[in-house]
Amino acid sequence: MNVGDKSAVSLNSRMCGAWVTLLPDLFAQSAMGAGVLCIATRALGTAISGRVKKDSNLISDALNLVCGGLQALRAVLDEPEKVCEVEVLAASMCLNITEVSTTCAKTYRH
């Protein structure tokens, strides 16, 4: 997958970073279950698939998941006593990377 500067992106790249490889373990231990971390990782995976397959429908799906993820994140942050900071950070990173990568994808479609 390529990003705005046309450099290749893999799960170990500077854009995603090695921390992405920890997501399965973090997800397995998730206190929020199917909440914000699930949505955020799904958004990231969908965006990566959309970029690799050059599928604008998947890119659109990823952006919709980002919107849902941001709403879930806001709901989680409204209850600070229930927040797992590591999960919130990981979800925020996934949503941010998804947004950046899908925005870059839009510029290459034209």
N, C-alpha and C positions, 0 to 999 in steps of 0.2 A: 504494500500500500504506500502511496506517496502523500506527502503533506504539502503545504503551501510553498515550501522552498524546493519541492520536487525530490526530497530525500526519502529513501525507503523507510518505512515504519514497520517494526516487528514488535512483538511483546517485550523484547529486551532493548528496544531503542531508547534514545534519549527522550522521545515524546512520551512513551508509555512508562518506561523504566522497569527495572526488575521487580518492583513492588507488586506489579500486576500478577506475578506468579504466586503471590501469597493470597490472592483473592479466594481461591477455592477453600483454603483452610479457614480464612476469616468468615466466609459465607457459612461454612459448616458449623462454626461456633456462634453464629449470629444470634444476638438477643432479639433483634427486630424481625427475625424470620423472613417472611415474604415482603418485607417493607422496602425501605429506601435503598438498601444495598442490593437487593434483588433487582429492582427496577433499574438501578444505575449500571449494574453489570450487564443486564440484558440490553440496555441502550448501547453500551460500549461494544458488545459483541455484534449487535445488529449493524452498527456503524462500520465496524471492521469488515463484516460480510458485504455490506453495501459497497464499500470502497473497492474490495477485492473483485467482486463480481460486476462492478460498475452498474449497479442496480439502483436507480433513483427511487424506486418504491421502498427499498430497504433504508435508504438514507432518510426518506420522509418518515418511515416508521421509527427510526432512531431519534429523530427530532421530536416526534410525539412522545416517545418514552422519556426524553429529557424533560419535557414539560411536566409529565406525570411525576418524574423523579424529583423535580424542584418542589412540586406541591407536597409530596411525601416528606421531603427534607424539612420543609417549613413546619409541617405537622409534628415531626419528631422534635424539632428545636423548641416547639411550644411547651414541651414537657421535659425540661432539663434534667429532672431526677431520673428519667428513663433513658437518657442518651448515653450511648456507648461512643465515646469520642473517636476511637479508632475506626469504627464503622462509618460514622458521619464523615470523617476525613476521607476514607476510601471511596465512599459514595460521591462525595463532592469532587474528588479527582476524576472518577469515572465520568461523571456528568460533564465536567469541564473539558476533558479530552474528547468526549463524544461531540460536544458542541463545536469545538475547534475543528475537529476532523470533518464533520459534516458541512461546516461553513466553507472549508477549503474545497470539499467535493463539489459544492454547488458552483464554484467558479470554474471548474474544469468541464462541466457539462455543456457549456456554451461554446 
